[in-house]
């Protein structure tokens, strides 16, 4: 058996997330079906982590095992020839048998995009959250820096999430505002809770609108109470940008 590592880009708008679900179309399901056709065997694809319904990926990392003897370039070409237009394998390589896309991931970076103009964009409606009100990006940057480091992120975790701990370590946060009206928010962490980035972004937007201060944002973080934080930003502005692995 060979272990194959893939880097996948997908538009998640028409999918119910990454992970297989009964009676719902998911990215994992499509990949397993198409890879299975080319490899001529049942395939299980393991991703670096889940993305929720409507969330996109620029560089999702996954792996699968196969007994297929096809060379890597032919295997990649064959799979891509069957995949729908909204999913593509950008890179396919054979790796050591001990590689695990999820367990070996050292950190992940998510990108959230906001379109901050009075008039909405038709072309970007599936790839950015339209906020028609002026946002104070400097205040948002000040607040965002407060989540760097190890924290209990209960205030930014989806209600009812069943995990052993809600402690996570944020490595970096960056917010940039462009002349084109887009505000980009990058968050890199060793791990994420369900809706964590979207809940952080929703609360940062409250800071940008002047509804709360960076000090209030800090208090919300320390409160460890989801009801204290802002709204959950919509999924279509969120992208899994990168997954890093130790050398």
N, C-alpha and C positions, 0 to 999 in steps of 0.2 A: 504493500500500500504506500502511496505517495501522499505527502501533506502539501497542499497548495494554498498559498496565501494570495488573496485578491484585495485590490483597492477598488471600491465601488462608488460611483457617483449616481445619485438618483433624485428625482423630483418626487417628493412624497405626497403631493397634493391629492392624488387619487388613491392613495393607499392607507390602510388602517395600521400604519406603523411598520416597524421592521419585523417583529416576531410573528410567527404563524398563529393564526386564530381560526377557529371553526366558523365557516360560512362567511369569512371576510378576507378580502384580498390584501396580502402583505408582500413586502419586498422579499423577505426570506423565502416565502412560498414560491414566488416567481423564479428566483435564482435556483432553488433546488430543482424545480421542474425542468428548467432549460439546461442546467448543467447535467442533470440526469439523462436527458436525451442525448447529449453529445458524448457523455462518458458511458452511456448504455448500462447504467446501474443506478440504484437508489442512492441519493446524495443527501447528506445533512450539512448545511452551512451554519457555521458558528460565527456570529458577529462580535465585534468588540464591545457591543452593548446595544440596548434597544433605543430606537427613536420612536416617538409617539406619532399618532395619526396626523398626517399633514406636514410633518417635519421633514426637511430635506437633508441630504448629505453630499458634501464635496469630496470627502475622502474617508468613507467608512471602510474599516479593515475587517476582513473575515477570513476564515479558512475552511477547507473541506478536505476529506481524505478520499482518494480514488485509486482504483487498480488500473485505470486507463493508461495506455502506453503512449498516448498522443503527446507530441512535444508541446511545450508550454505555449509557444506562439500560435500553434494550430488550435490548441485547446481554447485559448482566449478568443481567437477569431471565430471559432465555431459557436461558442456561447454567445458572443455579442451579435452574431448573425440571427439568433433566435430571440434575443431580449427585446422588449418593447422600447420605444423611443425614449421613455423616461427613466430607463435604467441602463447603465453601461459599466463594464469592467475596464478601468483605466490601466490596470497593471495586474499581471498574473505571474507568479514566480513559485518555483518549488523550494520548500524550506525544510528544515530539520523536523523530524517526527515529534520533537518535544515542543514545537511552537504552538501556542494557544492564543488566538486573537483576543479573547476576553481576559483570561487570567494573567497574561503577560503584559497587558497595557499599563504603562507607567502614568500616563496622563492623557486627557482629552481636552480639545479646545472647541468651544461652540461659538458661533457668530450669530448675533441677532441684528436684523436690519430694520430700521424705522424710516419711513418716508415722511419727513416733516415739512410739508407744504400745505397751504390752505386748500388747494384743489387736489383730489386724489389722482393717482396714476392708474390707467387701465392696464398698461403693459406690466406693471409691477404688482398688481393686486394679489398675486399668489406667492409673492416672494418678499414682501415687506409689510409691516404694520403701518397703516396710514394714521398719522396724528396731525390734525389740522391746526392745533394750538402751538404757539411758540414754546420751545423748550430751552431751558437754561442748561446748556451742556456742561458748563463749568461746575455748577452745583451737582449735576449728575456724576461727574468725574470725582468730585470730593466725596460723595456718598459711596460710590462704587469701591473706592480704595479701602473702605472699612471692612469689606468682606475678605480681604487678602489674609491668608493664614489659616490655621485650624479653628473651626467654629462648629457649634451645633446649629445646623441650618433648619431647625424645625419650623421657623417662621416662614420659610420659603419652600417647604415640602408639601406635596399634595396631601390633602386630608385623607386619612385611612391608609397611608403607605405603611406596609408591614416590612420593616427592616430592623436588623439587630441594633444599629446605631444610626443617628442622623448627623454624626460628626463627619465633616468632610474638610479637606484642605484645598483652598483656592491658591493657586500659584501666582496668577497675574490677572489683571483686569485692565482693559484699554477701551476708551470711548473716543471716537473721532467723528467730527461733523464735516461734511463736504459741501462744496458750493452747489452741488447738484440736488441738495435737499435731503440726502441720505445721512442718517446717523448710524454708525456701526459700533456694536458692542461686542468685544471679545472676552470670553471668560475661559481660562485654563485651570483645571483642577485635577486632582488625583482620582476623583470620582464625583458623580452627581446623583442627587435624589430626583425622584419623579417630579417634573414640572419646576425643578429648582431654578433653572435659568429663566424660564418664562415668568416665574413669580418675582424673581429679582428684577427683571426688566420692567414688569408692571409697576413695581414699587419705585424704581428709578424714574419712571415717567411721572409718577406723582411728585417726586422731588423736582423734576424739570419743569413741571407746571406750577410749582410753588405751593402745592397743597400740603407738603411736609418739608422739613429741613433735613440737611444731612445729619444733624443731631437726632432728629426723630427717626431717621433711617437706622442709626446705630441702636437706638432704643428698641426698635422693632426686631433687629437681629438678636439682641440679647433677651428679648421677651420669650423667645422660643414658642411663639403662638401664631399660628397661621392666620387667625382672624385679625391680627394687628397689621398685617402686611397689605399691600395693594392688590389690584386685580391680576389675574393670570393673563399674560400677553398671548395673543393668538399664535397657533403653531406655525403658520405659514411664513413667519419672519425668521424662523430658527433654522440654522444649518449646522450639522456636525462638520467642523472644518478639518480637524486633524486628530490623529491618534498617534501618540509617541510610545516607543518601546525602548527599553534599555539596550545598549550595545551588546 
